[in-house]
Amino acid sequence: MSHGDKNDCDCNEADVLVPGEAWPELERAEGLARGAALKWASGVFCRPENLERLGYYRKRESQRTSSINSRLKSVVQSYLEGVDWGLGQLREARAELRDVSHAMHKVRLECSKNAEGTLPLETLREISTNHCQLLAAVSNLPRLYSVRNMVLETERLVESRRLLEAHARLMELERWQDEVLLQLRGFGGSSRTTLSVEDDKLVQDFFSGVGRLVEALAKEMWAVVGSGLTQSLQNPTPFVSAVRIVEREEALDQFFLEERRDVYGTHSLPMPPGRPRCWRDHFFKVLEETVAARFRSASYLHTRGPGLAGHLSALQHSIMSDLGTVRNLLEQCVPPHYQLTKAYLHACHRCLQTHLSQIIGWELQSGEIFAVLNWVLHIYNSSEMMGDPALAAVLDLEELGPLISQEGLEQLQNKYVQSVRKSVSEWMQKALEVELTDWQRDQEPDIDHEGCYHTSLPTIISQMLEENARVALMIGETLRDQTIQMGLYEMENLLARFRDAIVEFGKEHRKDPTANSKFYLHYLLACISNCIILKTSTESLHQQVGSGSRASVRYSRIPPGPLTALDRAVKKACRLVMDQLLLDLQPCLTELLSRTWLAQGDVIPKVCGVLEHHCELYSRVRSPCRQRLQEECQRLTVVEYVRALMQKKLICRSDEDRQQLAQQMVQDAQQLKEHFQSMEADSTVTEVNPAALIPVLADVIKLKDPGLLTLEVSGLISKYPDISEDHVSALLDVRGDVPRGIRGTVLCLLEQSAPPLPPGYRPIFPDILVPPSSMPFCLPTAKCA
C-alpha cells in the first residue's frame, strides 16, 4: 500500500468512527510513527555503505508489515467468532426461560384449583384433634388424680434431705407432665399440632407443684454442695447424692436436646418446662461462691496495719486446708471429668484476684503494701501454695495467670515507693533537726574509731536507706532499684537543706562570734566528715543498683544530684573553715610587712601557732578533705602574706631596706615551709609548695641593679604566668627605686609575654587583690575662670 493509499484509509476510518472530525490520537500516533521511522532511517542511512542495502531493508519492512496485518486479521476473526457463539447461547437461554415461565404458570393454575378441594378436610382435622386430646385425658386420669399426693410425698422427702428418692419421684412427675403435653399436642405423624395457650396454661397450673419441687430440691442440693468443704469431713453421703442428681439432670438435658431435633437440626417441639437446667454448670458456680464467701468475711478495719499480714496468712492456711479436703475427699465423690481440684484452684484464683483488687484500693501504708507484694510474688507461687509439686499434674501456673496484672503491680510498687519516700523524708527532717540541736552543744562532737569528728546524722541516714533497700530486695530487684533511686533523691533534698543550715550556722557565728565559738570550728569539721560518710553510703547504694544484670544497663553511674549536693555542702563548709582561719589570723596579718614586723620579726611564729592549732583540728576530718583543708590552709596563708606585701605598708627608701626586707621575707618563707612540711608528714605532699612564691618575690625586691629587673620579672612570669600588671607594679612600688623608663619596659614585657597557664597549674594571683593606686592628681583643683 502506497503512502497516499494509507492516508486515504486512515481518513476513511476516522470518518467512520467519528463523523465530521479526526481522532487526535490517530494523528499523534501517526506523527510518532513517522518520527520514529525518520530517526531510524537517519541512523541507518547516514553511512554510504548502508545505501547499497536499501532493497534489503525495503523487503524486510514489507515482510514485517504483511506479518502484522495477517496477525491483526486473525485476532479480529477469532473475536468475531467468539461474539457470534455468545449470541447463540443467549438466544438458546431466552427460549428455555420462556418454556419454564409457561410451565410455572400452569402449576400455579393447578394449585389454585386443588386448594379449593381441601377446605372440607379442615373440619375433619379439628374433630380428630379433639378426639386425640380426649383420649389422652381419659388415659391419664389415674395419674392426674395421684399428682397432688405425689407432690406432697416428694416435698417430705426433700425436707428430710432424702435427695435421691425425692429426685426419683420428681423425675416420674415430670415424665407424666411431658406425656400429657405431648398427647395434647397430637404427637406423631401428620397430626402434629400446636397446643393452644389455654390448654398449655391449664396443664402448667395442674402441675405447678412440680416447679416448686424443682426449686426446693435445688435449694437443698446447693446447700449441701455449698457446705461440702466442711460437712463432708463428717458425712460425705449428701454431697455424693447431690453429684448423682446433677449427673442425672445433665443426662436428661442432653437427651432432650438430642432427641427432640429433626434431621435438619431444628427443634420439632418446645422443650419441657424448666429445661435445660444446666445443673452441672451451676454446681461449679456454687463451688466458686462458697470459696468467695470466705473472702467476703474480711473487713477493712480488721485487716489494717499488722492485721493485713495476718489476714493473708490466714487465707493461705484456709485455702491449703480446703485444698486438702478437695483432693483427698471430694475428688473421690465426683466423676473424673469434673477435675474438681483444678476447678477449686481456679475458683480460688479468681476470688483472690477480686479480693486483692479490693485490698489494693484501700489507703495502704508501706508495710501493708510490702505484705501484699510479698504474698503475691513469693508466697502464692511458692511450694507452700500453688507451687506445690503435688499440684503440678492438675495445675499449670501459666494457665492461672497473675493475681495482679503487670500494670497493677507497677502501680502498687510506685505506691510503695511513694509511701516509703514520705516516711524517709519525715525521718530525714527529724534527723536534720537533731543535727542542728547538736551544733549548739557545749562540747565537741563525737569521735569515731578513726579519730574523726562525726555526728549521728550520716549513721541515721545510711542505716535508713540500707534498710529500705534490703526490705525492697525481698520483693525484687526492680523495687530495690526504685527505692534506692528514691532514697538518693531524698538525700539530695536533705543535703540542700543541710547546706542551707551550714550557711545559717556561719551567719549566726559572724553576728556573735563569742556565742558557742569554742566548738564552732569543730562542728564545721564534723559536717565535712558527715558528707564524706554520706558519699560512701551513696556509692555503696549505687553498687547495689548496678549488681543486677538488668539494672546495670539502666543505671550506669551514680545520679549526679546527690554528688553535686554533697560537693556543694563540703565546699561551703570548707569555705567557712577557711573564713574562721582568716579571722583567727587577722591580728597577725595586720602586723605583716610593716615597720614593726621588720624590726621585731616575731609575727610568723604567731601565724604558725594559729596554723598548728587549726591543722590539729583538721586531722579530725576524713580523707581526702583532710588534705584539702591543709592545702587550702597553706594557700590562704601565702595569699594573705603576699596581699599584705601588695598593700605597700612598707616602702623601701634605700638598698639596705630592700635587703633587710628581702632577708626577712626569705626567713618567713623558710619558717612557713618547715611548718607546712610538718603538716604534710602524715599526708600527701603537694606538688607545688605555695610558700615558694615568697622567696621569688624577695629576689625581685633585693635586686641591686634596677636595670636587671626586666630579666628578673621575666623569670617571675615564667614561674607564675597568672601574675598581673597590677601585681608587678605594686612590687616595683615596694622597691621604691624603679625609674619610670624601667617600669614602662617591665610592664611592656609583661603585656607582651602573657604565657598560657601550664596543665595542672592552679592560679594564685587572682586571689590576691591589689589596692587601687593613690597617685597625686597632676592638674590644679581650682575652677576654671
Contacts in CASP RR format, 6 or more apart in sequence:
PFRMAT RR
TARGET T0000
AUTHOR 0000-0000-0000
METHOD contacts of the structure
MODEL  1
MSHGDKNDCDCNEADVLVPGEAWPELERAEGLARGAALKWASGVFCRPEN
LERLGYYRKRESQRTSSINSRLKSVVQSYLEGVDWGLGQLREARAELRDV
SHAMHKVRLECSKNAEGTLPLETLREISTNHCQLLAAVSNLPRLYSVRNM
VLETERLVESRRLLEAHARLMELERWQDEVLLQLRGFGGSSRTTLSVEDD
KLVQDFFSGVGRLVEALAKEMWAVVGSGLTQSLQNPTPFVSAVRIVEREE
ALDQFFLEERRDVYGTHSLPMPPGRPRCWRDHFFKVLEETVAARFRSASY
LHTRGPGLAGHLSALQHSIMSDLGTVRNLLEQCVPPHYQLTKAYLHACHR
CLQTHLSQIIGWELQSGEIFAVLNWVLHIYNSSEMMGDPALAAVLDLEEL
GPLISQEGLEQLQNKYVQSVRKSVSEWMQKALEVELTDWQRDQEPDIDHE
GCYHTSLPTIISQMLEENARVALMIGETLRDQTIQMGLYEMENLLARFRD
AIVEFGKEHRKDPTANSKFYLHYLLACISNCIILKTSTESLHQQVGSGSR
ASVRYSRIPPGPLTALDRAVKKACRLVMDQLLLDLQPCLTELLSRTWLAQ
GDVIPKVCGVLEHHCELYSRVRSPCRQRLQEECQRLTVVEYVRALMQKKL
ICRSDEDRQQLAQQMVQDAQQLKEHFQSMEADSTVTEVNPAALIPVLADV
IKLKDPGLLTLEVSGLISKYPDISEDHVSALLDVRGDVPRGIRGTVLCLL
EQSAPPLPPGYRPIFPDILVPPSSMPFCLPTAKCA
1 9 0 8 1.000
10 26 0 8 1.000
10 30 0 8 1.000
11 22 0 8 1.000
13 26 0 8 1.000
14 21 0 8 1.000
14 22 0 8 1.000
14 23 0 8 1.000
14 26 0 8 1.000
17 23 0 8 1.000
44 50 0 8 1.000
44 57 0 8 1.000
45 51 0 8 1.000
45 54 0 8 1.000
125 191 0 8 1.000
128 191 0 8 1.000
129 186 0 8 1.000
129 191 0 8 1.000
129 193 0 8 1.000
132 183 0 8 1.000
132 186 0 8 1.000
132 191 0 8 1.000
133 183 0 8 1.000
133 184 0 8 1.000
133 186 0 8 1.000
133 199 0 8 1.000
135 183 0 8 1.000
136 180 0 8 1.000
136 183 0 8 1.000
136 184 0 8 1.000
139 183 0 8 1.000
140 176 0 8 1.000
140 179 0 8 1.000
140 180 0 8 1.000
140 183 0 8 1.000
143 176 0 8 1.000
144 180 0 8 1.000
144 206 0 8 1.000
147 173 0 8 1.000
147 176 0 8 1.000
147 206 0 8 1.000
147 207 0 8 1.000
150 169 0 8 1.000
150 172 0 8 1.000
150 173 0 8 1.000
151 173 0 8 1.000
151 209 0 8 1.000
151 210 0 8 1.000
151 212 0 8 1.000
151 213 0 8 1.000
153 169 0 8 1.000
154 166 0 8 1.000
154 169 0 8 1.000
154 170 0 8 1.000
154 173 0 8 1.000
154 213 0 8 1.000
155 213 0 8 1.000
155 216 0 8 1.000
157 163 0 8 1.000
157 165 0 8 1.000
157 166 0 8 1.000
157 169 0 8 1.000
158 166 0 8 1.000
158 213 0 8 1.000
158 216 0 8 1.000
158 217 0 8 1.000
158 220 0 8 1.000
161 220 0 8 1.000
161 224 0 8 1.000
161 238 0 8 1.000
163 217 0 8 1.000
163 220 0 8 1.000
163 221 0 8 1.000
163 224 0 8 1.000
163 238 0 8 1.000
163 241 0 8 1.000
163 242 0 8 1.000
163 245 0 8 1.000
164 241 0 8 1.000
164 244 0 8 1.000
164 245 0 8 1.000
166 213 0 8 1.000
166 217 0 8 1.000
167 217 0 8 1.000
167 245 0 8 1.000
167 248 0 8 1.000
170 210 0 8 1.000
170 213 0 8 1.000
170 214 0 8 1.000
170 217 0 8 1.000
171 248 0 8 1.000
171 252 0 8 1.000
173 207 0 8 1.000
173 210 0 8 1.000
173 213 0 8 1.000
174 210 0 8 1.000
174 272 0 8 1.000
176 207 0 8 1.000
177 203 0 8 1.000
177 207 0 8 1.000
177 210 0 8 1.000
177 272 0 8 1.000
177 273 0 8 1.000
178 272 0 8 1.000
180 203 0 8 1.000
181 195 0 8 1.000
181 200 0 8 1.000
181 203 0 8 1.000
181 272 0 8 1.000
182 269 0 8 1.000
184 195 0 8 1.000
184 199 0 8 1.000
184 203 0 8 1.000
185 192 0 8 1.000
185 193 0 8 1.000
185 194 0 8 1.000
185 195 0 8 1.000
185 269 0 8 1.000
186 192 0 8 1.000
186 193 0 8 1.000
187 269 0 8 1.000
192 268 0 8 1.000
204 273 0 8 1.000
210 273 0 8 1.000
211 273 0 8 1.000
211 274 0 8 1.000
214 274 0 8 1.000
214 277 0 8 1.000
217 245 0 8 1.000
218 279 0 8 1.000
218 282 0 8 1.000
221 242 0 8 1.000
221 245 0 8 1.000
221 246 0 8 1.000
222 282 0 8 1.000
222 286 0 8 1.000
224 231 0 8 1.000
224 238 0 8 1.000
224 239 0 8 1.000
224 241 0 8 1.000
224 242 0 8 1.000
225 239 0 8 1.000
225 242 0 8 1.000
225 283 0 8 1.000
225 286 0 8 1.000
225 287 0 8 1.000
225 290 0 8 1.000
226 286 0 8 1.000
226 287 0 8 1.000
226 289 0 8 1.000
226 290 0 8 1.000
227 290 0 8 1.000
228 236 0 8 1.000
228 239 0 8 1.000
228 290 0 8 1.000
228 330 0 8 1.000
229 290 0 8 1.000
229 322 0 8 1.000
229 325 0 8 1.000
229 326 0 8 1.000
229 330 0 8 1.000
231 238 0 8 1.000
231 239 0 8 1.000
232 239 0 8 1.000
232 325 0 8 1.000
232 329 0 8 1.000
232 330 0 8 1.000
232 333 0 8 1.000
233 325 0 8 1.000
233 329 0 8 1.000
236 329 0 8 1.000
236 330 0 8 1.000
236 333 0 8 1.000
239 330 0 8 1.000
239 333 0 8 1.000
240 333 0 8 1.000
242 283 0 8 1.000
243 283 0 8 1.000
243 333 0 8 1.000
243 334 0 8 1.000
243 335 0 8 1.000
245 279 0 8 1.000
246 279 0 8 1.000
246 280 0 8 1.000
246 283 0 8 1.000
247 280 0 8 1.000
247 335 0 8 1.000
249 277 0 8 1.000
249 279 0 8 1.000
249 280 0 8 1.000
250 278 0 8 1.000
250 279 0 8 1.000
250 280 0 8 1.000
252 275 0 8 1.000
253 275 0 8 1.000
253 276 0 8 1.000
253 277 0 8 1.000
253 278 0 8 1.000
256 271 0 8 1.000
256 272 0 8 1.000
256 275 0 8 1.000
256 276 0 8 1.000
257 276 0 8 1.000
260 267 0 8 1.000
260 268 0 8 1.000
260 269 0 8 1.000
260 271 0 8 1.000
261 267 0 8 1.000
261 268 0 8 1.000
262 268 0 8 1.000
284 343 0 8 1.000
284 347 0 8 1.000
287 343 0 8 1.000
287 344 0 8 1.000
287 347 0 8 1.000
288 347 0 8 1.000
288 350 0 8 1.000
288 351 0 8 1.000
291 322 0 8 1.000
291 344 0 8 1.000
291 347 0 8 1.000
291 348 0 8 1.000
291 351 0 8 1.000
292 347 0 8 1.000
292 351 0 8 1.000
292 354 0 8 1.000
294 315 0 8 1.000
294 318 0 8 1.000
294 351 0 8 1.000
295 315 0 8 1.000
295 351 0 8 1.000
295 352 0 8 1.000
295 354 0 8 1.000
295 355 0 8 1.000
298 311 0 8 1.000
298 355 0 8 1.000
300 362 0 8 1.000
302 311 0 8 1.000
303 311 0 8 1.000
303 359 0 8 1.000
304 362 0 8 1.000
304 368 0 8 1.000
305 365 0 8 1.000
305 367 0 8 1.000
305 368 0 8 1.000
308 359 0 8 1.000
308 364 0 8 1.000
308 368 0 8 1.000
308 371 0 8 1.000
308 372 0 8 1.000
309 368 0 8 1.000
309 371 0 8 1.000
312 371 0 8 1.000
312 372 0 8 1.000
312 375 0 8 1.000
312 379 0 8 1.000
315 352 0 8 1.000
316 375 0 8 1.000
316 379 0 8 1.000
316 384 0 8 1.000
316 385 0 8 1.000
319 348 0 8 1.000
319 385 0 8 1.000
320 384 0 8 1.000
320 385 0 8 1.000
322 344 0 8 1.000
323 341 0 8 1.000
323 344 0 8 1.000
323 345 0 8 1.000
323 348 0 8 1.000
326 340 0 8 1.000
326 341 0 8 1.000
326 344 0 8 1.000
327 341 0 8 1.000
330 340 0 8 1.000
331 340 0 8 1.000
331 341 0 8 1.000
334 340 0 8 1.000
339 394 0 8 1.000
341 391 0 8 1.000
341 394 0 8 1.000
341 395 0 8 1.000
342 394 0 8 1.000
342 395 0 8 1.000
345 386 0 8 1.000
345 391 0 8 1.000
345 394 0 8 1.000
345 395 0 8 1.000
345 400 0 8 1.000
346 400 0 8 1.000
349 400 0 8 1.000
349 401 0 8 1.000
349 403 0 8 1.000
352 380 0 8 1.000
352 403 0 8 1.000
353 403 0 8 1.000
353 404 0 8 1.000
356 372 0 8 1.000
356 376 0 8 1.000
356 403 0 8 1.000
356 404 0 8 1.000
357 404 0 8 1.000
359 372 0 8 1.000
360 372 0 8 1.000
360 404 0 8 1.000
360 408 0 8 1.000
360 412 0 8 1.000
364 372 0 8 1.000
364 415 0 8 1.000
364 419 0 8 1.000
365 419 0 8 1.000
366 416 0 8 1.000
366 419 0 8 1.000
366 420 0 8 1.000
366 423 0 8 1.000
367 419 0 8 1.000
369 412 0 8 1.000
369 415 0 8 1.000
369 416 0 8 1.000
369 419 0 8 1.000
370 416 0 8 1.000
370 471 0 8 1.000
370 474 0 8 1.000
370 475 0 8 1.000
372 412 0 8 1.000
373 409 0 8 1.000
373 412 0 8 1.000
373 413 0 8 1.000
373 416 0 8 1.000
373 475 0 8 1.000
373 479 0 8 1.000
374 474 0 8 1.000
374 475 0 8 1.000
376 402 0 8 1.000
376 403 0 8 1.000
376 404 0 8 1.000
376 409 0 8 1.000
377 409 0 8 1.000
377 475 0 8 1.000
377 476 0 8 1.000
378 474 0 8 1.000
378 475 0 8 1.000
379 385 0 8 1.000
380 386 0 8 1.000
380 403 0 8 1.000
381 387 0 8 1.000
381 397 0 8 1.000
383 389 0 8 1.000
386 395 0 8 1.000
386 397 0 8 1.000
386 400 0 8 1.000
387 397 0 8 1.000
402 409 0 8 1.000
404 412 0 8 1.000
413 475 0 8 1.000
413 478 0 8 1.000
413 479 0 8 1.000
413 482 0 8 1.000
414 482 0 8 1.000
416 472 0 8 1.000
416 479 0 8 1.000
417 479 0 8 1.000
417 482 0 8 1.000
417 483 0 8 1.000
417 486 0 8 1.000
420 468 0 8 1.000
420 472 0 8 1.000
420 483 0 8 1.000
420 486 0 8 1.000
421 486 0 8 1.000
421 487 0 8 1.000
421 490 0 8 1.000
424 464 0 8 1.000
424 465 0 8 1.000
424 468 0 8 1.000
424 486 0 8 1.000
424 487 0 8 1.000
424 490 0 8 1.000
425 490 0 8 1.000
425 493 0 8 1.000
427 460 0 8 1.000
427 464 0 8 1.000
428 461 0 8 1.000
428 464 0 8 1.000
428 490 0 8 1.000
428 491 0 8 1.000
428 493 0 8 1.000
428 494 0 8 1.000
429 494 0 8 1.000
429 497 0 8 1.000
431 456 0 8 1.000
431 457 0 8 1.000
431 460 0 8 1.000
431 461 0 8 1.000
432 457 0 8 1.000
432 494 0 8 1.000
432 497 0 8 1.000
432 498 0 8 1.000
432 501 0 8 1.000
434 456 0 8 1.000
434 457 0 8 1.000
435 455 0 8 1.000
435 456 0 8 1.000
435 457 0 8 1.000
435 498 0 8 1.000
435 501 0 8 1.000
436 501 0 8 1.000
438 445 0 8 1.000
438 455 0 8 1.000
438 456 0 8 1.000
438 523 0 8 1.000
439 505 0 8 1.000
439 516 0 8 1.000
439 523 0 8 1.000
440 516 0 8 1.000
441 519 0 8 1.000
442 516 0 8 1.000
442 518 0 8 1.000
442 519 0 8 1.000
443 519 0 8 1.000
444 453 0 8 1.000
444 519 0 8 1.000
444 522 0 8 1.000
445 453 0 8 1.000
445 454 0 8 1.000
445 455 0 8 1.000
445 519 0 8 1.000
445 522 0 8 1.000
445 523 0 8 1.000
445 525 0 8 1.000
445 526 0 8 1.000
446 453 0 8 1.000
446 454 0 8 1.000
446 455 0 8 1.000
446 456 0 8 1.000
447 453 0 8 1.000
447 454 0 8 1.000
447 620 0 8 1.000
448 454 0 8 1.000
450 622 0 8 1.000
451 620 0 8 1.000
452 529 0 8 1.000
452 620 0 8 1.000
452 621 0 8 1.000
452 622 0 8 1.000
453 522 0 8 1.000
453 523 0 8 1.000
453 525 0 8 1.000
453 526 0 8 1.000
453 529 0 8 1.000
453 620 0 8 1.000
453 621 0 8 1.000
454 526 0 8 1.000
454 529 0 8 1.000
454 530 0 8 1.000
454 533 0 8 1.000
455 523 0 8 1.000
455 526 0 8 1.000
455 530 0 8 1.000
457 498 0 8 1.000
457 530 0 8 1.000
458 530 0 8 1.000
458 533 0 8 1.000
458 534 0 8 1.000
458 537 0 8 1.000
459 533 0 8 1.000
461 491 0 8 1.000
461 494 0 8 1.000
461 534 0 8 1.000
461 537 0 8 1.000
462 533 0 8 1.000
462 534 0 8 1.000
462 537 0 8 1.000
465 484 0 8 1.000
465 487 0 8 1.000
465 491 0 8 1.000
465 537 0 8 1.000
465 541 0 8 1.000
466 537 0 8 1.000
466 540 0 8 1.000
466 541 0 8 1.000
468 483 0 8 1.000
468 487 0 8 1.000
469 480 0 8 1.000
469 483 0 8 1.000
469 484 0 8 1.000
469 541 0 8 1.000
469 544 0 8 1.000
472 479 0 8 1.000
472 480 0 8 1.000
472 482 0 8 1.000
472 483 0 8 1.000
472 484 0 8 1.000
473 479 0 8 1.000
473 480 0 8 1.000
477 548 0 8 1.000
477 550 0 8 1.000
477 551 0 8 1.000
478 550 0 8 1.000
478 551 0 8 1.000
480 544 0 8 1.000
480 545 0 8 1.000
481 545 0 8 1.000
481 551 0 8 1.000
481 554 0 8 1.000
481 555 0 8 1.000
484 541 0 8 1.000
484 542 0 8 1.000
484 544 0 8 1.000
484 545 0 8 1.000
485 545 0 8 1.000
485 555 0 8 1.000
485 559 0 8 1.000
487 541 0 8 1.000
488 538 0 8 1.000
488 541 0 8 1.000
488 542 0 8 1.000
488 558 0 8 1.000
488 559 0 8 1.000
488 561 0 8 1.000
488 562 0 8 1.000
489 559 0 8 1.000
489 561 0 8 1.000
489 562 0 8 1.000
491 534 0 8 1.000
491 538 0 8 1.000
491 562 0 8 1.000
491 565 0 8 1.000
492 559 0 8 1.000
492 561 0 8 1.000
492 562 0 8 1.000
492 564 0 8 1.000
492 565 0 8 1.000
495 531 0 8 1.000
495 534 0 8 1.000
495 562 0 8 1.000
495 565 0 8 1.000
495 566 0 8 1.000
495 568 0 8 1.000
495 569 0 8 1.000
496 565 0 8 1.000
498 527 0 8 1.000
498 569 0 8 1.000
499 565 0 8 1.000
499 568 0 8 1.000
499 569 0 8 1.000
499 572 0 8 1.000
502 524 0 8 1.000
502 527 0 8 1.000
502 569 0 8 1.000
502 572 0 8 1.000
502 573 0 8 1.000
502 576 0 8 1.000
503 572 0 8 1.000
505 520 0 8 1.000
505 523 0 8 1.000
505 524 0 8 1.000
505 576 0 8 1.000
506 520 0 8 1.000
506 576 0 8 1.000
508 515 0 8 1.000
509 515 0 8 1.000
509 516 0 8 1.000
509 517 0 8 1.000
509 520 0 8 1.000
513 583 0 8 1.000
520 580 0 8 1.000
521 577 0 8 1.000
521 580 0 8 1.000
521 614 0 8 1.000
521 617 0 8 1.000
522 617 0 8 1.000
522 620 0 8 1.000
524 573 0 8 1.000
524 576 0 8 1.000
524 577 0 8 1.000
524 580 0 8 1.000
525 573 0 8 1.000
525 577 0 8 1.000
525 617 0 8 1.000
525 618 0 8 1.000
525 620 0 8 1.000
525 621 0 8 1.000
526 620 0 8 1.000
527 569 0 8 1.000
527 573 0 8 1.000
528 570 0 8 1.000
528 573 0 8 1.000
528 574 0 8 1.000
528 577 0 8 1.000
528 621 0 8 1.000
528 622 0 8 1.000
528 625 0 8 1.000
528 629 0 8 1.000
529 620 0 8 1.000
529 621 0 8 1.000
529 622 0 8 1.000
529 625 0 8 1.000
531 566 0 8 1.000
531 569 0 8 1.000
531 570 0 8 1.000
531 573 0 8 1.000
531 625 0 8 1.000
532 570 0 8 1.000
532 621 0 8 1.000
532 622 0 8 1.000
532 623 0 8 1.000
532 625 0 8 1.000
533 622 0 8 1.000
534 566 0 8 1.000
535 563 0 8 1.000
535 566 0 8 1.000
538 558 0 8 1.000
538 562 0 8 1.000
538 563 0 8 1.000
538 566 0 8 1.000
539 558 0 8 1.000
542 555 0 8 1.000
542 557 0 8 1.000
542 558 0 8 1.000
542 559 0 8 1.000
545 551 0 8 1.000
545 555 0 8 1.000
546 552 0 8 1.000
546 555 0 8 1.000
570 625 0 8 1.000
574 625 0 8 1.000
574 628 0 8 1.000
574 629 0 8 1.000
574 632 0 8 1.000
577 629 0 8 1.000
578 632 0 8 1.000
578 633 0 8 1.000
578 636 0 8 1.000
581 610 0 8 1.000
581 611 0 8 1.000
581 614 0 8 1.000
581 633 0 8 1.000
581 636 0 8 1.000
582 636 0 8 1.000
582 640 0 8 1.000
584 610 0 8 1.000
584 613 0 8 1.000
584 614 0 8 1.000
585 607 0 8 1.000
585 610 0 8 1.000
585 636 0 8 1.000
585 637 0 8 1.000
585 640 0 8 1.000
588 603 0 8 1.000
588 606 0 8 1.000
588 607 0 8 1.000
588 610 0 8 1.000
589 607 0 8 1.000
589 640 0 8 1.000
589 641 0 8 1.000
589 644 0 8 1.000
591 597 0 8 1.000
591 603 0 8 1.000
592 603 0 8 1.000
592 640 0 8 1.000
592 641 0 8 1.000
592 644 0 8 1.000
592 645 0 8 1.000
593 641 0 8 1.000
593 644 0 8 1.000
593 645 0 8 1.000
593 647 0 8 1.000
593 649 0 8 1.000
593 650 0 8 1.000
594 649 0 8 1.000
594 650 0 8 1.000
595 650 0 8 1.000
597 603 0 8 1.000
597 650 0 8 1.000
597 664 0 8 1.000
598 650 0 8 1.000
598 660 0 8 1.000
598 661 0 8 1.000
598 664 0 8 1.000
601 664 0 8 1.000
603 668 0 8 1.000
604 667 0 8 1.000
604 668 0 8 1.000
604 671 0 8 1.000
604 672 0 8 1.000
605 671 0 8 1.000
607 637 0 8 1.000
607 672 0 8 1.000
608 671 0 8 1.000
608 672 0 8 1.000
608 675 0 8 1.000
611 633 0 8 1.000
611 637 0 8 1.000
611 675 0 8 1.000
611 679 0 8 1.000
612 675 0 8 1.000
614 633 0 8 1.000
615 630 0 8 1.000
615 633 0 8 1.000
615 679 0 8 1.000
618 626 0 8 1.000
618 629 0 8 1.000
618 630 0 8 1.000
618 633 0 8 1.000
619 626 0 8 1.000
619 682 0 8 1.000
621 629 0 8 1.000
623 683 0 8 1.000
626 683 0 8 1.000
627 683 0 8 1.000
627 684 0 8 1.000
630 679 0 8 1.000
630 680 0 8 1.000
630 683 0 8 1.000
631 686 0 8 1.000
633 679 0 8 1.000
634 672 0 8 1.000
634 676 0 8 1.000
634 679 0 8 1.000
634 686 0 8 1.000
634 689 0 8 1.000
634 690 0 8 1.000
634 691 0 8 1.000
635 690 0 8 1.000
635 764 0 8 1.000
635 767 0 8 1.000
637 672 0 8 1.000
637 690 0 8 1.000
637 691 0 8 1.000
638 672 0 8 1.000
638 690 0 8 1.000
638 691 0 8 1.000
638 693 0 8 1.000
638 694 0 8 1.000
638 764 0 8 1.000
639 690 0 8 1.000
639 764 0 8 1.000
639 767 0 8 1.000
639 768 0 8 1.000
641 668 0 8 1.000
641 672 0 8 1.000
641 694 0 8 1.000
642 693 0 8 1.000
642 694 0 8 1.000
642 697 0 8 1.000
642 768 0 8 1.000
643 768 0 8 1.000
643 769 0 8 1.000
645 665 0 8 1.000
645 697 0 8 1.000
645 730 0 8 1.000
645 731 0 8 1.000
645 734 0 8 1.000
646 727 0 8 1.000
646 730 0 8 1.000
646 731 0 8 1.000
646 768 0 8 1.000
646 769 0 8 1.000
646 770 0 8 1.000
646 771 0 8 1.000
647 771 0 8 1.000
648 730 0 8 1.000
648 733 0 8 1.000
648 734 0 8 1.000
648 771 0 8 1.000
650 661 0 8 1.000
650 734 0 8 1.000
651 733 0 8 1.000
651 734 0 8 1.000
651 736 0 8 1.000
652 658 0 8 1.000
652 661 0 8 1.000
652 701 0 8 1.000
652 734 0 8 1.000
652 735 0 8 1.000
652 736 0 8 1.000
652 737 0 8 1.000
653 736 0 8 1.000
655 704 0 8 1.000
655 737 0 8 1.000
658 701 0 8 1.000
658 702 0 8 1.000
658 735 0 8 1.000
658 737 0 8 1.000
659 702 0 8 1.000
661 698 0 8 1.000
661 701 0 8 1.000
661 702 0 8 1.000
661 734 0 8 1.000
662 698 0 8 1.000
662 699 0 8 1.000
662 701 0 8 1.000
662 702 0 8 1.000
663 698 0 8 1.000
663 702 0 8 1.000
665 694 0 8 1.000
665 695 0 8 1.000
665 697 0 8 1.000
665 698 0 8 1.000
665 701 0 8 1.000
666 694 0 8 1.000
666 695 0 8 1.000
666 698 0 8 1.000
668 694 0 8 1.000
669 691 0 8 1.000
669 692 0 8 1.000
669 694 0 8 1.000
669 695 0 8 1.000
669 698 0 8 1.000
672 691 0 8 1.000
672 694 0 8 1.000
673 689 0 8 1.000
673 691 0 8 1.000
673 692 0 8 1.000
676 689 0 8 1.000
676 690 0 8 1.000
676 691 0 8 1.000
677 685 0 8 1.000
680 686 0 8 1.000
688 762 0 8 1.000
690 764 0 8 1.000
693 720 0 8 1.000
693 764 0 8 1.000
696 716 0 8 1.000
696 719 0 8 1.000
696 720 0 8 1.000
697 716 0 8 1.000
697 731 0 8 1.000
699 712 0 8 1.000
700 709 0 8 1.000
700 712 0 8 1.000
700 713 0 8 1.000
700 716 0 8 1.000
700 731 0 8 1.000
700 735 0 8 1.000
701 731 0 8 1.000
701 734 0 8 1.000
701 735 0 8 1.000
703 709 0 8 1.000
703 712 0 8 1.000
706 735 0 8 1.000
706 737 0 8 1.000
706 738 0 8 1.000
706 739 0 8 1.000
706 742 0 8 1.000
707 742 0 8 1.000
709 732 0 8 1.000
709 738 0 8 1.000
709 742 0 8 1.000
709 746 0 8 1.000
710 742 0 8 1.000
710 745 0 8 1.000
710 746 0 8 1.000
710 749 0 8 1.000
713 728 0 8 1.000
713 746 0 8 1.000
713 749 0 8 1.000
713 750 0 8 1.000
714 749 0 8 1.000
714 753 0 8 1.000
716 723 0 8 1.000
716 728 0 8 1.000
717 723 0 8 1.000
717 749 0 8 1.000
717 750 0 8 1.000
717 753 0 8 1.000
717 755 0 8 1.000
718 755 0 8 1.000
720 764 0 8 1.000
720 765 0 8 1.000
721 754 0 8 1.000
721 755 0 8 1.000
721 756 0 8 1.000
721 757 0 8 1.000
721 758 0 8 1.000
721 761 0 8 1.000
722 757 0 8 1.000
722 761 0 8 1.000
722 763 0 8 1.000
722 764 0 8 1.000
722 765 0 8 1.000
722 766 0 8 1.000
723 750 0 8 1.000
723 765 0 8 1.000
724 765 0 8 1.000
724 770 0 8 1.000
725 747 0 8 1.000
725 750 0 8 1.000
725 751 0 8 1.000
726 770 0 8 1.000
727 765 0 8 1.000
727 768 0 8 1.000
727 770 0 8 1.000
728 746 0 8 1.000
728 747 0 8 1.000
728 750 0 8 1.000
729 743 0 8 1.000
729 747 0 8 1.000
729 770 0 8 1.000
729 773 0 8 1.000
730 770 0 8 1.000
732 738 0 8 1.000
732 743 0 8 1.000
732 746 0 8 1.000
738 746 0 8 1.000
757 763 0 8 1.000
END
